[in-house]
Amino acid sequence: MYLTDDERQALLSASVNRAESLDQILKRIRRTNPDAFHTDETLSSRVFYDEPMGSEPCRGFVRYSHTRKVRLT
C-alpha cells in the first residue's frame, strides 16, 4: 500500500503549482494503483494512536480525542 515516487511527486506538484487538480490526480492514482488506498477492511484491522475524527472503521486507538467535533441534528 504505497504510492510510487511519480505519484508522490504528482501530489506534491499539485499542492505547489496547481497545474492539475488534486481531485484529478487522486482519481488517476485510484485507477492505476488502488492498493495505495485503505479500504474499510484494511482500516478495520488498524490501531491508531489518536482516535479517528470521523466514523472510520478501526480496531482501536490509544488516545481519546477530547476535541472531537459533535454533529448536531
C-alpha positions in Angstrom: 0.0 0.0 0.0 2.5 2.6 -1.1 2.5 5.4 -3.6 5.2 5.4 -6.3 7.7 8.1 -6.5 5.9 9.5 -9.5 2.6 9.6 -7.7 4.2 11.3 -4.7 5.7 13.9 -7.0 2.4 14.5 -8.8 0.7 15.1 -5.5 3.5 17.4 -4.3 3.4 19.4 -7.6 -0.3 19.8 -7.4 -0.1 21.2 -3.9 2.6 23.7 -5.1 1.8 24.5 -8.7 -1.9 23.7 -9.0 -1.2 22.6 -12.6 -3.5 19.6 -12.2 -6.2 19.5 -9.6 -5.7 17.3 -6.6 -9.0 15.5 -7.4 -7.8 14.6 -10.9 -4.6 13.2 -9.6 -6.3 11.2 -6.9 -8.7 9.7 -9.4 -5.8 8.8 -11.6 -3.9 7.2 -8.8 -7.0 5.3 -7.5 -7.5 3.9 -11.0 -3.8 2.9 -11.6 -2.8 2.0 -8.0 -5.9 1.1 -6.0 -3.9 -0.7 -3.4 -2.3 2.6 -2.3 -5.6 3.5 -0.6 -7.2 2.0 2.5 -10.5 0.2 2.4 -13.0 -0.4 5.2 -11.5 -3.8 5.5 -7.9 -2.6 5.9 -8.8 0.2 8.2 -10.8 -2.1 10.5 -7.6 -4.0 11.2 -5.6 -0.9 12.2 -4.9 0.6 15.6 -4.5 4.4 15.5 -2.6 6.4 18.1 -5.3 9.2 18.0 -9.0 8.5 18.0 -10.3 8.9 14.4 -12.2 12.1 13.9 -14.9 10.6 11.8 -16.6 7.3 11.6 -13.7 5.5 10.1 -13.6 1.8 11.0 -10.6 0.8 13.2 -9.6 -1.9 15.6 -8.9 0.6 18.2 -6.9 3.7 19.3 -4.5 4.7 22.0 -5.5 8.2 22.8 -9.1 9.6 23.1 -9.6 12.9 21.4 -11.2 15.5 23.7 -11.6 17.8 20.8 -14.0 15.7 18.7 -16.4 17.5 16.6 -20.0 16.7 17.6 -22.8 16.8 15.0 -25.9 18.5 16.0 -29.1 17.2 14.4 
